[in-house]
Amino acid sequence: MRVYLPVTLDELQHGSPVLLAPRVAHGVTPALRALWPDEDDEGWEYAAQAGAADESVVLLAARPGAPRLRVVVAADVPEACVRALEAPPVPSALELVCGVDVSHVASVHVDEPAAVADVTAAAAGDEAALERLGDRDLLWYDVSEIEQIPVP
């Protein structure tokens, strides 16, 4: 199953090669499909990635020393590694119960450096900045490029 993991850039670039679980992830859940029944797989995947990007802002609020960019890791994990949440905060949220190592990572998605001001403001609670971030697409990186992602 493809999941989207909200992370911080420092966690990804300088942490363990394994993203630890349990943690909140996002994916194409039955609730997400029910919310947008006329959407296709690509649209549902985009919505799940957007949910993870918003969650990344929450992580940044708790990690003031982390680079101020939203980061989402797209990973392919076995179905057994994913559990439904009893009361998900958003329709795409689920629980990842297995660690994710580099072999599971399909790609990494990161804000461009020009987004730093809005990410910083959104992490401080600025709803208008969070809304502006919703209009920004994340840049795509291959797993082999993780160390080359620019840090503002």
Backbone bond lengths (Angstrom), bond angles and torsions (degrees), N, CA, C in turn:
res aa  C-N    CA-C-N  psi(-1)  N-CA   C-N-CA  omega(-1)  CA-C   N-CA-C  phi
1 M - - - 1.448 - - 1.519 108.22 -
2 R 1.324 116.20 137.74 1.466 121.10 176.33 1.526 108.16 -82.44
3 V 1.321 115.82 126.05 1.458 121.81 175.19 1.515 108.72 -123.52
4 Y 1.318 114.44 156.73 1.457 122.50 178.83 1.521 107.36 -119.07
5 L 1.318 115.60 118.24 1.455 121.96 -174.57 1.517 111.00 -105.70
6 P 1.318 117.36 121.12 1.458 119.50 173.10 1.525 108.68 -74.39
7 V 1.305 116.87 129.71 1.462 121.95 178.13 1.524 108.37 -140.93
8 T 1.316 115.57 176.94 1.463 120.93 171.27 1.520 107.50 -110.55
9 L 1.311 116.12 153.60 1.457 120.27 -175.96 1.524 111.96 -61.91
10 D 1.323 117.58 -37.97 1.464 119.05 178.89 1.526 111.00 -66.61
11 E 1.314 117.86 -36.51 1.467 121.30 177.01 1.526 110.33 -62.91
12 L 1.309 115.77 -39.91 1.459 120.89 -176.60 1.525 111.78 -75.48
13 Q 1.323 117.73 -43.93 1.456 120.47 -174.13 1.522 113.92 -83.89
14 H 1.312 118.43 -28.13 1.457 119.63 -172.43 1.517 113.74 -124.89
15 G 1.292 116.88 7.37 1.456 119.20 -178.29 1.515 111.19 -96.16
16 S 1.277 114.00 -161.62 1.456 122.43 177.70 1.525 108.78 -66.34
17 P 1.320 117.88 154.57 1.465 118.59 174.44 1.529 112.42 -70.69
18 V 1.331 116.26 -2.77 1.462 121.13 178.59 1.525 109.05 -116.64
19 L 1.330 116.59 126.92 1.460 120.97 172.36 1.515 105.80 -82.85
20 L 1.304 115.82 118.89 1.456 121.21 -170.79 1.519 112.65 -74.59
21 A 1.310 115.04 153.58 1.453 123.43 177.24 1.523 106.81 -124.87
22 P 1.306 120.07 162.39 1.467 125.63 2.44 1.524 111.27 -76.06
23 R 1.301 114.16 151.35 1.460 121.38 176.76 1.518 108.43 -158.12
24 V 1.306 114.89 159.60 1.457 120.02 177.21 1.522 108.11 -75.65
25 A 1.299 115.55 135.62 1.457 123.12 174.48 1.524 106.68 -131.13
26 H 1.296 115.85 177.37 1.464 120.66 178.01 1.517 108.34 -132.41
27 G 1.308 114.95 146.44 1.455 120.34 179.76 1.517 110.43 -161.43
28 V 1.313 114.51 179.67 1.464 120.00 177.82 1.523 107.09 -81.51
29 T 1.315 115.10 98.20 1.462 123.07 -177.57 1.526 110.13 -98.05
30 P 1.329 117.54 163.77 1.466 119.13 174.09 1.538 112.15 -57.61
31 A 1.328 117.03 -36.06 1.471 119.80 179.28 1.526 111.37 -65.38
32 L 1.329 117.25 -38.18 1.468 120.82 178.31 1.530 109.90 -67.31
33 R 1.311 116.96 -43.35 1.472 120.29 177.54 1.534 111.10 -61.71
34 A 1.332 117.17 -39.10 1.463 121.03 179.85 1.523 111.74 -68.58
35 L 1.336 116.12 -34.49 1.460 120.08 179.50 1.524 111.71 -65.18
36 W 1.334 116.80 -39.72 1.467 122.53 179.65 1.520 109.74 -125.94
37 P 1.345 117.46 73.07 1.466 120.22 -174.90 1.528 114.34 -65.04
38 D 1.320 118.28 -21.04 1.462 120.82 -178.50 1.522 113.03 -92.58
39 E 1.326 116.60 -0.38 1.464 121.34 -179.62 1.529 109.52 -78.39
40 D 1.330 116.04 162.57 1.469 119.87 175.88 1.534 109.16 -106.03
41 D 1.328 116.53 178.61 1.460 121.11 -176.90 1.525 112.13 -56.77
42 E 1.309 117.49 -41.78 1.466 121.11 -179.55 1.530 110.92 -62.93
43 G 1.302 117.28 -41.54 1.460 121.41 178.42 1.519 112.06 -65.29
44 W 1.332 116.93 -40.92 1.472 120.18 178.32 1.526 110.48 -66.68
45 E 1.331 117.53 -39.75 1.470 120.97 177.93 1.532 110.12 -63.18
46 Y 1.330 116.73 -41.72 1.459 120.54 178.85 1.535 110.39 -62.44
47 A 1.326 116.41 -41.43 1.473 120.18 178.92 1.526 111.14 -64.53
48 A 1.323 117.42 -39.86 1.467 120.79 178.12 1.525 110.39 -65.26
49 Q 1.325 116.85 -40.95 1.466 120.37 177.65 1.530 110.22 -63.91
50 A 1.324 117.07 -40.32 1.466 120.69 178.56 1.530 110.91 -64.08
51 G 1.320 116.86 -38.23 1.462 119.97 176.08 1.521 111.27 -61.88
52 A 1.326 116.65 -41.07 1.465 120.55 177.92 1.530 110.81 -67.32
53 A 1.319 117.69 -36.48 1.472 120.73 178.23 1.526 110.23 -63.87
54 D 1.322 117.27 -41.89 1.467 120.39 176.83 1.527 110.52 -63.46
55 E 1.319 116.45 -40.20 1.465 120.88 178.84 1.526 111.05 -65.52
56 S 1.320 116.61 -31.07 1.462 120.50 177.09 1.527 110.64 -62.49
57 V 1.316 117.47 -35.10 1.471 121.32 176.33 1.524 109.96 -62.67
58 V 1.326 117.11 -39.84 1.464 121.47 177.80 1.526 110.15 -62.12
59 L 1.331 116.47 -43.24 1.466 120.25 177.24 1.523 111.28 -60.83
60 L 1.327 116.51 -41.15 1.464 120.68 -179.59 1.530 111.41 -63.91
61 A 1.323 117.07 -34.91 1.462 120.16 178.50 1.520 110.71 -61.29
62 A 1.322 116.99 -31.42 1.465 121.78 -179.03 1.532 112.69 -90.04
63 R 1.327 117.04 -7.36 1.476 121.02 -178.09 1.530 109.18 -127.92
64 P 1.318 117.95 77.79 1.463 120.33 -174.30 1.525 114.31 -61.26
65 G 1.313 119.46 -21.83 1.455 121.36 179.98 1.517 114.64 -86.54
66 A 1.327 117.37 -6.50 1.469 120.97 -178.13 1.524 110.27 -77.18
67 P 1.332 118.00 145.71 1.467 120.58 174.85 1.523 110.44 -54.82
68 R 1.317 116.38 138.03 1.461 122.74 -172.31 1.523 112.01 -84.67
69 L 1.316 115.72 66.49 1.454 123.27 174.27 1.522 107.96 -135.93
70 R 1.327 116.16 141.52 1.462 119.47 173.22 1.527 108.15 -73.96
71 V 1.333 116.12 138.64 1.459 120.98 179.96 1.530 108.16 -134.27
72 V 1.319 115.07 132.40 1.463 122.09 177.78 1.521 108.07 -130.50
73 V 1.319 115.56 127.78 1.459 121.88 175.52 1.524 108.00 -100.65
74 A 1.327 116.03 124.84 1.464 121.19 173.64 1.523 106.94 -93.76
75 A 1.322 116.43 123.94 1.460 120.66 -177.13 1.517 110.68 -136.19
76 D 1.308 114.80 148.95 1.464 121.27 176.43 1.526 107.77 -105.59
77 V 1.327 115.23 116.54 1.463 121.02 -176.34 1.528 109.29 -125.19
78 P 1.326 117.04 157.34 1.467 119.38 175.35 1.537 110.69 -63.70
79 E 1.303 116.30 147.28 1.470 121.65 178.38 1.524 111.87 -52.97
80 A 1.329 117.34 -33.83 1.462 121.63 -178.71 1.527 112.30 -65.55
81 C 1.313 117.21 -14.86 1.473 121.41 -179.72 1.522 112.90 -87.35
82 V 1.314 117.04 -0.73 1.463 121.41 -174.89 1.521 109.58 -122.45
83 R 1.339 115.25 134.67 1.466 120.94 176.61 1.528 109.26 -129.75
84 A 1.302 115.24 147.95 1.464 120.36 174.77 1.525 108.92 -71.48
85 L 1.315 116.34 145.92 1.461 122.22 173.70 1.519 108.71 -87.75
86 E 1.328 116.80 144.51 1.467 119.59 179.50 1.520 112.27 -63.34
87 A 1.310 116.87 -43.02 1.467 121.50 179.78 1.530 108.50 -134.30
88 P 1.342 116.96 76.96 1.466 119.26 -176.85 1.530 111.49 -63.49
89 P 1.340 116.99 138.45 1.463 120.06 179.41 1.528 112.77 -68.72
90 V 1.322 116.74 -27.46 1.471 123.13 175.37 1.531 107.18 -140.48
91 P 1.330 117.91 157.83 1.473 120.21 -173.70 1.524 115.16 -60.90
92 S 1.329 118.71 -23.63 1.465 120.54 -177.92 1.521 113.41 -89.44
93 A 1.316 118.11 -8.12 1.469 121.38 -174.76 1.516 111.59 -72.83
94 L 1.331 114.86 140.50 1.446 122.69 175.64 1.525 108.19 -151.59
95 E 1.314 116.53 175.62 1.457 119.73 -179.12 1.521 109.79 -108.44
96 L 1.319 115.54 127.73 1.450 121.94 173.52 1.518 107.15 -93.06
97 V 1.322 117.91 123.17 1.460 121.16 -174.52 1.531 113.16 -109.83
98 C 1.318 118.29 -0.27 1.465 122.81 177.13 1.529 108.61 -117.99
99 G 1.310 116.41 150.90 1.456 120.38 173.40 1.521 110.37 -67.74
100 V 1.314 115.80 153.81 1.463 121.83 179.44 1.519 107.58 -119.21
101 D 1.330 116.13 119.70 1.460 117.90 176.44 1.529 109.46 -105.80
102 V 1.306 115.89 178.61 1.461 121.33 -174.12 1.530 111.91 -57.70
103 S 1.315 117.79 -31.32 1.465 119.57 -178.95 1.532 112.23 -65.27
104 H 1.334 117.60 -20.57 1.465 121.48 178.72 1.531 112.71 -88.08
105 V 1.326 117.21 -17.76 1.468 121.46 -171.81 1.520 110.60 -77.56
106 A 1.325 115.30 125.68 1.465 121.82 177.28 1.522 110.60 -90.71
107 S 1.333 116.53 -39.67 1.458 121.38 -178.60 1.522 109.23 -167.37
108 V 1.320 114.13 167.34 1.456 121.72 177.57 1.523 106.81 -126.61
109 H 1.326 116.45 138.90 1.462 121.99 -177.28 1.524 108.10 -123.44
110 V 1.344 116.48 126.78 1.455 121.74 -171.88 1.524 109.48 -138.51
111 D 1.339 115.48 146.79 1.462 119.79 173.25 1.516 110.80 -62.51
112 E 1.329 115.66 152.00 1.458 119.30 169.94 1.531 107.56 -73.87
113 P 1.334 118.42 153.54 1.463 120.99 -177.48 1.537 113.96 -55.22
114 A 1.314 118.80 -26.49 1.466 121.46 179.92 1.528 112.41 -65.66
115 A 1.314 117.74 -12.12 1.468 121.50 -178.79 1.527 112.78 -86.48
116 V 1.318 118.54 -4.69 1.464 122.02 -173.24 1.529 112.65 -53.08
117 A 1.308 118.17 -45.18 1.473 120.59 -177.18 1.529 110.78 -61.67
118 D 1.326 117.03 -45.22 1.461 119.51 179.86 1.529 111.52 -69.48
119 V 1.326 117.99 -37.48 1.460 120.23 178.26 1.526 109.56 -64.61
120 T 1.319 116.79 -43.47 1.463 121.44 178.99 1.525 110.58 -60.39
121 A 1.334 115.73 -46.26 1.462 119.95 -179.94 1.532 111.19 -65.98
122 A 1.332 117.24 -41.31 1.464 120.58 179.73 1.525 110.83 -63.93
123 A 1.325 116.98 -40.45 1.467 120.20 178.85 1.525 111.71 -65.42
124 A 1.335 116.28 -23.59 1.470 121.30 177.20 1.523 111.89 -88.27
125 G 1.347 117.15 1.33 1.460 120.40 175.89 1.510 115.88 104.32
126 D 1.321 118.87 6.65 1.466 122.35 -179.13 1.533 109.59 -77.11
127 E 1.322 116.48 105.84 1.471 121.88 -177.94 1.525 112.65 -65.09
128 A 1.332 117.61 -34.60 1.466 120.34 178.90 1.530 110.06 -65.36
129 A 1.325 116.76 -38.95 1.468 120.20 177.60 1.521 110.31 -65.76
130 L 1.323 117.07 -40.78 1.467 120.45 177.95 1.523 110.52 -61.92
131 E 1.310 116.48 -39.62 1.463 120.41 177.84 1.528 111.23 -64.89
132 R 1.337 117.17 -41.33 1.466 120.02 177.00 1.523 110.88 -62.34
133 L 1.329 116.86 -37.76 1.459 119.59 178.10 1.524 111.58 -62.59
134 G 1.320 116.64 -31.77 1.462 120.41 177.76 1.519 113.08 -61.70
135 D 1.333 116.27 -21.58 1.461 121.00 178.13 1.525 112.75 -88.53
136 R 1.329 117.20 -6.38 1.464 121.59 -178.62 1.528 110.14 -97.31
137 D 1.301 115.59 134.65 1.459 119.80 172.84 1.526 108.69 -86.55
138 L 1.307 115.95 146.64 1.457 120.98 176.04 1.526 109.10 -83.63
139 L 1.318 116.30 146.43 1.455 121.63 177.34 1.524 109.42 -78.51
140 W 1.325 116.78 146.65 1.463 122.81 -177.49 1.519 109.48 -96.91
141 Y 1.344 115.34 134.21 1.464 121.56 175.05 1.519 109.11 -129.77
142 D 1.318 115.95 141.95 1.445 121.68 171.92 1.521 108.54 -74.94
143 V 1.319 117.13 154.68 1.463 121.33 -179.66 1.533 111.38 -57.66
144 S 1.314 117.60 -30.95 1.464 120.84 179.76 1.527 112.50 -71.24
145 E 1.342 117.66 -11.21 1.461 122.17 -177.32 1.529 113.84 -102.09
146 I 1.331 118.04 6.74 1.455 120.72 -174.68 1.523 112.78 -55.06
147 E 1.302 117.34 -44.09 1.469 120.46 -178.55 1.529 112.18 -70.34
148 Q 1.325 118.39 -18.22 1.460 121.45 -179.62 1.529 114.12 -93.45
149 I 1.323 117.65 -1.36 1.465 119.98 178.00 1.523 108.02 -62.30
150 P 1.340 117.73 124.98 1.467 119.61 -176.68 1.528 112.53 -65.85
151 V 1.302 115.64 134.27 1.458 122.78 177.81 1.523 107.59 -102.81
152 P 1.329 117.07 121.99 1.481 118.98 -178.51 1.535 112.11 -69.65
